[in-house]
Amino acid sequence: MKRRDFLKVSAAGAAATAVASPAIAQSSPEIKWRLTSSFPKSLDTIYGGAEQMAKYVAEMTDNKFQIQVFAGGEIVPALQALDATSNGTVEMCHTVSYYYVGKDPTFAIYASVPFGLNARQQNSWWYQGGGMELGNEFFKKSNVIGFPCGNTGTQMGGWFRKEIKTVADLSGLKMRIGGIAGQVLQKVGVVPQQLAGGDIYPALEKGTIDAAEWVGPYDDEKLGFAKVAKYYYYPGFWEGGPTVHAFANLEKFNALPKSYQAILTNAMTNANTWMAARYDMQNPAALKRLVAGGTQLRPFTNEVLEACLKATNELWAEISAKNADFKKSIDAMQAYRSDEYLWWQVAEYTYDSFMIRSRTRG
């Protein structure tokens, strides 16, 4: 190549670079967001989902998009996380949407409702079965967009000071239980109390409440419930697979560059998987320790489960009669659940049941 031609090519390349660099810079601006959690830092897995998401976002943008995570109470109270996001006090929150059933019971359906979906089914409904479209159509009314950002798997039924053998044993029982599940249990005699995670132990210790549910063995051990309540019941039929959502202020999310929207969405999907996998790893060892320490593990009786299922179906009918959003969502979820369990009873349940029996036989 002649020297003159080489200089022409070099000049053209330099000009192209001069044009491209500002364009790249403009598409990758430095952005800092704040996220308020509904959880204390001590609960490293459920709180950690937001930290993992923020870590992924920072790494995928060379730290140009940073999300600072705050524990419940540091910016706003734990149960006001959604409000702070909706009104723009913060750009994001990490919470469970059933905390906000006081605003509208429809919020609960996209986290977990009694006798709803398990974790895999919840993700399937959201990502593939129309749940995302229905959910965000509803969330838009609160000026937020929602993303699954964690799942605990099926939870435990909680800690009780006394044994629960019959429905009558629930009468007058003051129990910490979140979301719409409290309304179901109220129908069978329970007096529900909604408390943030960090407030449960003191209330149980002082006798302000008689029972409490949180998540499962790993978190419950950390919170010390075994010290103040002896009986540990299962399953948490009100939370077969609760989704922990990250909500972003809708206007703030829409203002992000498209690449940042995609990165944020994928980071939350990764955190969703991370949390479920981590709880599955942590819970078995924690349950062994609790039982070895004297915790009395008990299943809810069929009488209690059947009574609560009946109360659940009654409540859905009552709410659906006066709330069109709830009816639209609960009908869609239940139809999806029916088809899912048609399949699960053929393969998943049969396989798991055989393997569980095999394990107990040694």
C-alpha positions as CSV (number, residue, x, y, z in Angstrom):
1,M,0.0,0.0,0.0
2,K,1.3,3.4,-0.9
3,R,2.0,5.8,1.9
4,R,-0.6,8.3,0.6
5,D,-3.3,5.6,0.5
6,F,-2.3,4.4,4.0
7,L,-2.7,7.9,5.4
8,K,-6.2,8.2,3.7
9,V,-7.3,4.9,5.3
10,S,-5.9,5.9,8.7
11,A,-7.6,9.3,8.6
12,A,-10.9,7.6,7.7
13,G,-10.5,5.1,10.6
14,A,-9.8,8.0,13.0
15,A,-12.8,9.9,11.9
16,A,-15.0,6.8,12.3
17,T,-13.6,6.3,15.9
18,A,-14.3,10.0,16.6
19,V,-17.9,9.5,15.6
20,A,-18.4,6.1,17.3
21,S,-16.9,6.9,20.8
22,P,-19.4,9.7,21.7
23,A,-22.2,7.5,20.5
24,I,-21.0,4.7,22.8
25,A,-20.6,7.1,25.7
26,Q,-24.0,8.4,25.2
27,S,-25.6,5.0,25.2
28,S,-23.8,4.0,28.4
29,P,-24.3,6.9,30.8
30,E,-23.4,6.8,34.5
31,I,-26.5,6.2,36.5
32,K,-27.0,5.7,40.2
33,W,-30.2,4.3,41.7
34,R,-31.3,3.6,45.2
35,L,-33.2,0.5,46.1
36,T,-35.0,0.1,49.4
37,S,-35.6,-3.5,50.7
38,S,-38.3,-4.8,52.9
39,F,-35.8,-7.1,54.7
40,P,-33.0,-6.7,57.3
41,K,-29.4,-7.3,56.3
42,S,-29.1,-10.2,58.8
43,L,-31.4,-12.3,56.5
44,D,-28.6,-12.7,54.0
45,T,-30.5,-14.8,51.4
46,I,-33.8,-12.9,51.0
47,Y,-32.0,-9.5,51.5
48,G,-29.1,-10.8,49.4
49,G,-31.3,-11.2,46.3
50,A,-31.2,-7.5,45.8
51,E,-27.5,-7.3,46.4
52,Q,-26.8,-10.0,43.9
53,M,-29.0,-8.2,41.3
54,A,-27.1,-4.9,41.9
55,K,-23.8,-6.7,41.6
56,Y,-24.8,-8.2,38.3
57,V,-25.9,-4.8,36.9
58,A,-22.6,-3.2,38.0
59,E,-20.5,-5.9,36.5
60,M,-22.4,-5.9,33.2
61,T,-22.1,-2.1,32.8
62,D,-18.5,-1.7,34.0
63,N,-19.9,0.1,37.1
64,K,-21.6,2.7,35.0
65,F,-25.1,1.7,36.3
66,Q,-24.9,1.3,40.1
67,I,-27.8,0.4,42.4
68,Q,-27.2,1.0,46.1
69,V,-29.3,-1.4,48.3
70,F,-30.7,-0.2,51.6
71,A,-32.2,-2.4,54.3
72,G,-35.8,-1.9,55.5
73,G,-36.0,1.1,57.8
74,E,-32.9,2.9,56.4
75,I,-34.8,5.1,54.0
76,V,-38.4,4.2,54.6
77,P,-40.1,1.5,56.9
78,A,-39.9,-2.0,55.5
79,L,-43.5,-2.2,54.5
80,Q,-43.5,1.1,52.7
81,A,-41.0,0.0,50.1
82,L,-43.6,-0.1,47.2
83,D,-45.0,3.4,48.1
84,A,-41.5,4.9,48.1
85,T,-40.9,3.4,44.6
86,S,-44.3,4.5,43.3
87,N,-43.8,8.1,44.3
88,G,-40.2,8.3,43.2
89,T,-38.5,8.6,46.6
90,V,-36.4,5.7,45.4
91,E,-36.0,4.2,42.0
92,M,-36.5,0.6,43.1
93,C,-37.5,-1.7,45.9
94,H,-37.2,-5.3,46.8
95,T,-40.2,-6.6,48.5
96,V,-43.1,-9.1,48.5
97,S,-46.2,-7.8,46.8
98,Y,-48.6,-9.5,49.2
99,Y,-47.5,-6.9,51.8
100,Y,-49.7,-4.5,49.9
101,V,-53.1,-6.2,49.9
102,G,-54.4,-3.3,52.0
103,K,-54.2,-1.3,48.8
104,D,-55.6,-4.1,46.6
105,P,-55.8,-7.8,47.2
106,T,-54.7,-8.4,43.6
107,F,-51.1,-7.7,44.7
108,A,-51.0,-11.0,46.6
109,I,-51.6,-13.1,43.5
110,Y,-48.3,-12.3,41.9
111,A,-46.3,-13.2,45.1
112,S,-48.2,-16.1,46.6
113,V,-51.7,-16.9,47.7
114,P,-53.0,-19.8,49.8
115,F,-53.1,-23.0,47.8
116,G,-51.5,-21.3,44.9
117,L,-48.5,-22.1,42.7
118,N,-45.2,-23.7,43.8
119,A,-41.9,-21.9,42.9
120,R,-41.4,-23.5,39.4
121,Q,-45.1,-23.1,38.5
122,Q,-44.9,-19.4,39.6
123,N,-42.0,-18.8,37.4
124,S,-43.6,-20.7,34.5
125,W,-46.8,-18.7,34.8
126,W,-44.9,-15.4,35.0
127,Y,-42.4,-16.0,32.2
128,Q,-44.4,-18.2,29.8
129,G,-48.1,-18.4,30.9
130,G,-49.2,-14.7,30.7
131,G,-48.5,-13.8,34.3
132,M,-46.0,-11.1,33.4
133,E,-48.5,-9.3,31.1
134,L,-51.3,-9.5,33.6
135,G,-49.1,-8.6,36.5
136,N,-47.6,-5.5,35.0
137,E,-50.9,-4.4,33.6
138,F,-52.0,-4.3,37.2
139,F,-48.8,-2.9,38.7
140,K,-48.9,0.0,36.1
141,K,-51.7,1.5,38.1
142,S,-49.2,2.1,40.9
143,N,-46.6,3.6,38.6
144,V,-44.2,0.6,38.9
145,I,-43.1,-2.4,36.8
146,G,-42.4,-5.7,38.5
147,F,-39.8,-8.4,38.0
148,P,-39.3,-11.7,39.9
149,C,-36.1,-11.2,41.9
150,G,-36.1,-14.3,44.2
151,N,-38.2,-17.1,45.4
152,T,-38.0,-19.0,48.8
153,G,-39.6,-22.2,47.6
154,T,-42.5,-23.7,49.7
155,Q,-42.3,-22.1,53.1
156,M,-42.9,-23.6,56.6
157,G,-46.2,-23.2,58.4
158,G,-44.7,-21.3,61.3
159,W,-43.9,-21.5,65.0
160,F,-46.5,-22.1,67.7
161,R,-46.5,-22.1,71.4
162,K,-49.0,-25.0,71.5
163,E,-49.9,-27.9,69.3
164,I,-52.5,-27.4,66.6
165,K,-54.5,-30.6,66.0
166,T,-57.9,-29.3,65.2
167,V,-59.5,-26.2,63.7
168,A,-60.7,-25.3,67.2
169,D,-57.1,-24.9,68.3
170,L,-56.8,-21.9,66.0
171,S,-59.6,-20.0,67.7
172,G,-58.3,-16.7,69.1
173,L,-54.7,-17.4,68.2
174,K,-52.8,-14.2,67.5
175,M,-50.4,-15.0,64.6
176,R,-48.0,-13.0,62.6
177,I,-48.8,-13.8,59.0
178,G,-48.4,-11.6,56.0
179,G,-50.7,-10.7,53.2
180,I,-54.0,-12.2,52.2
181,A,-53.3,-15.5,54.0
182,G,-54.2,-13.6,57.2
183,Q,-57.7,-13.1,55.8
184,V,-58.0,-16.8,55.1
185,L,-56.9,-17.8,58.6
186,Q,-59.2,-15.2,60.1
187,K,-62.1,-17.2,58.7
188,V,-61.0,-20.2,60.8
189,G,-60.5,-18.2,64.0
190,V,-57.0,-16.8,63.8
191,V,-56.3,-13.2,64.7
192,P,-53.7,-12.1,62.1
193,Q,-50.9,-9.6,62.8
194,Q,-48.7,-8.2,60.0
195,L,-45.2,-7.5,61.2
196,A,-41.9,-6.9,59.4
197,G,-39.3,-9.6,59.8
198,G,-37.2,-7.8,62.3
199,D,-40.2,-7.2,64.6
200,I,-41.4,-10.8,64.9
201,Y,-39.1,-12.2,67.6
202,P,-39.7,-9.5,70.2
203,A,-43.5,-9.9,69.7
204,L,-43.3,-13.7,70.1
205,E,-41.0,-13.4,73.1
206,K,-43.2,-10.9,74.9
207,G,-46.4,-12.9,74.1
208,T,-47.9,-10.1,72.0
209,I,-48.4,-12.9,69.5
210,D,-48.9,-16.7,70.0
211,A,-47.5,-17.9,66.7
212,A,-45.5,-16.6,63.7
213,E,-44.5,-17.6,60.3
214,W,-41.6,-16.2,58.3
215,V,-39.9,-18.3,55.6
216,G,-38.2,-21.6,56.5
217,P,-35.5,-23.2,58.6
218,Y,-32.5,-21.1,57.5
219,D,-34.1,-17.7,58.1
220,D,-36.2,-18.9,61.1
221,E,-33.1,-20.2,62.8
222,K,-31.3,-16.9,62.3
223,L,-34.3,-15.1,63.8
224,G,-34.2,-17.3,66.9
225,F,-37.9,-18.4,66.9
226,A,-37.0,-21.8,68.3
227,K,-36.0,-20.1,71.6
228,V,-39.6,-18.8,72.2
229,A,-41.8,-21.3,70.4
230,K,-41.6,-25.1,70.5
231,Y,-43.8,-26.4,67.7
232,Y,-42.8,-26.0,64.1
233,Y,-45.5,-26.7,61.5
234,Y,-45.5,-27.5,57.8
235,P,-46.3,-26.9,55.1
236,G,-46.9,-23.1,54.7
237,F,-49.9,-23.7,52.4
238,W,-50.3,-20.0,51.9
239,E,-46.8,-19.8,50.3
240,G,-46.2,-22.7,48.0
241,G,-43.6,-20.7,46.0
242,P,-43.7,-17.0,46.8
243,T,-42.1,-14.6,44.4
244,V,-40.0,-11.8,45.8
245,H,-40.3,-8.9,43.4
246,A,-38.1,-6.1,42.5
247,F,-40.2,-3.1,41.5
248,A,-38.9,-0.2,39.5
249,N,-40.5,3.2,39.2
250,L,-42.1,3.0,35.8
251,E,-41.0,6.4,34.5
252,K,-37.4,5.8,35.7
253,F,-37.3,2.4,34.1
254,N,-38.7,3.7,30.8
255,A,-36.1,6.5,30.8
256,L,-33.2,4.0,31.0
257,P,-31.3,3.2,27.8
258,K,-32.6,0.0,26.2
259,S,-29.4,-1.8,26.9
260,Y,-29.7,-0.9,30.6
261,Q,-33.3,-2.1,30.7
262,A,-32.1,-5.5,29.2
263,I,-29.2,-5.7,31.7
264,L,-31.4,-4.9,34.7
265,T,-34.1,-7.4,33.5
266,N,-31.5,-10.2,33.1
267,A,-29.8,-9.3,36.4
268,M,-33.1,-9.8,38.2
269,T,-33.7,-13.1,36.5
270,N,-30.3,-14.3,37.7
271,A,-31.1,-13.2,41.2
272,N,-34.4,-15.0,41.1
273,T,-32.5,-18.3,40.4
274,W,-29.8,-17.5,42.9
275,M,-32.2,-17.0,45.8
276,A,-34.2,-20.2,45.2
277,A,-31.0,-22.3,44.8
278,R,-29.5,-20.8,47.9
279,Y,-32.5,-21.6,50.1
280,D,-32.6,-25.1,48.7
281,M,-29.0,-25.5,49.8
282,Q,-29.4,-23.9,53.2
283,N,-32.7,-25.3,54.5
284,P,-31.8,-29.0,55.0
285,A,-28.9,-28.4,57.4
286,A,-30.8,-25.7,59.3
287,L,-33.8,-28.0,59.8
288,K,-31.5,-30.8,61.1
289,R,-30.0,-28.3,63.6
290,L,-33.4,-27.1,64.8
291,V,-34.7,-30.6,65.4
292,A,-31.5,-31.6,67.1
293,G,-32.0,-28.6,69.4
294,G,-35.4,-29.7,70.5
295,T,-37.8,-28.2,68.0
296,Q,-40.9,-30.3,67.6
297,L,-41.7,-30.8,63.9
298,R,-45.4,-31.2,63.1
299,P,-47.5,-31.5,60.0
300,F,-50.8,-29.6,59.8
301,T,-53.7,-32.1,60.0
302,N,-55.9,-32.8,57.0
303,E,-58.8,-31.2,59.1
304,V,-56.9,-27.9,59.3
305,L,-55.8,-28.0,55.7
306,E,-59.3,-28.8,54.4
307,A,-60.9,-26.1,56.5
308,C,-58.4,-23.6,55.2
309,L,-58.9,-24.6,51.6
310,K,-62.6,-24.1,52.0
311,A,-62.1,-20.7,53.6
312,T,-59.7,-19.8,50.8
313,N,-62.2,-20.6,48.1
314,E,-64.9,-18.6,49.9
315,L,-62.6,-15.6,50.2
316,W,-61.7,-15.7,46.5
317,A,-65.4,-15.7,45.6
318,E,-66.1,-12.8,47.9
319,I,-63.3,-10.6,46.6
320,S,-63.9,-11.6,42.9
321,A,-67.5,-10.4,43.2
322,K,-66.4,-6.8,43.9
323,N,-62.9,-6.6,42.4
324,A,-62.5,-7.1,38.6
325,D,-58.7,-7.0,38.7
326,F,-58.6,-9.7,41.3
327,K,-61.1,-11.9,39.5
328,K,-59.2,-11.6,36.2
329,S,-55.9,-12.6,37.9
330,I,-57.1,-15.3,40.2
331,D,-59.0,-17.0,37.5
332,A,-56.0,-17.0,35.2
333,M,-53.7,-18.3,38.0
334,Q,-56.1,-21.1,39.0
335,A,-56.6,-22.3,35.4
336,Y,-52.8,-22.4,35.0
337,R,-52.4,-24.3,38.3
338,S,-54.9,-26.9,37.2
339,D,-53.0,-27.7,34.0
340,E,-49.7,-27.7,35.9
341,Y,-50.8,-30.2,38.4
342,L,-52.3,-32.4,35.7
343,W,-48.7,-32.7,34.5
344,W,-47.0,-32.8,37.9
345,Q,-49.1,-35.7,39.1
346,V,-47.9,-37.7,36.1
347,A,-44.2,-37.1,36.3
348,E,-42.8,-34.7,39.0
349,Y,-44.9,-35.9,41.9
350,T,-44.6,-39.6,41.0
351,Y,-40.8,-39.3,40.7
352,D,-40.3,-37.3,43.9
353,S,-42.6,-39.5,45.9
354,F,-40.8,-42.6,44.9
355,M,-37.4,-41.1,45.7
356,I,-38.6,-39.8,49.1
357,R,-39.8,-43.3,50.0
358,S,-36.5,-44.8,48.7
359,R,-34.6,-42.4,51.0
360,T,-36.6,-43.3,54.1
361,R,-36.0,-47.0,53.3
362,G,-32.3,-46.3,53.3
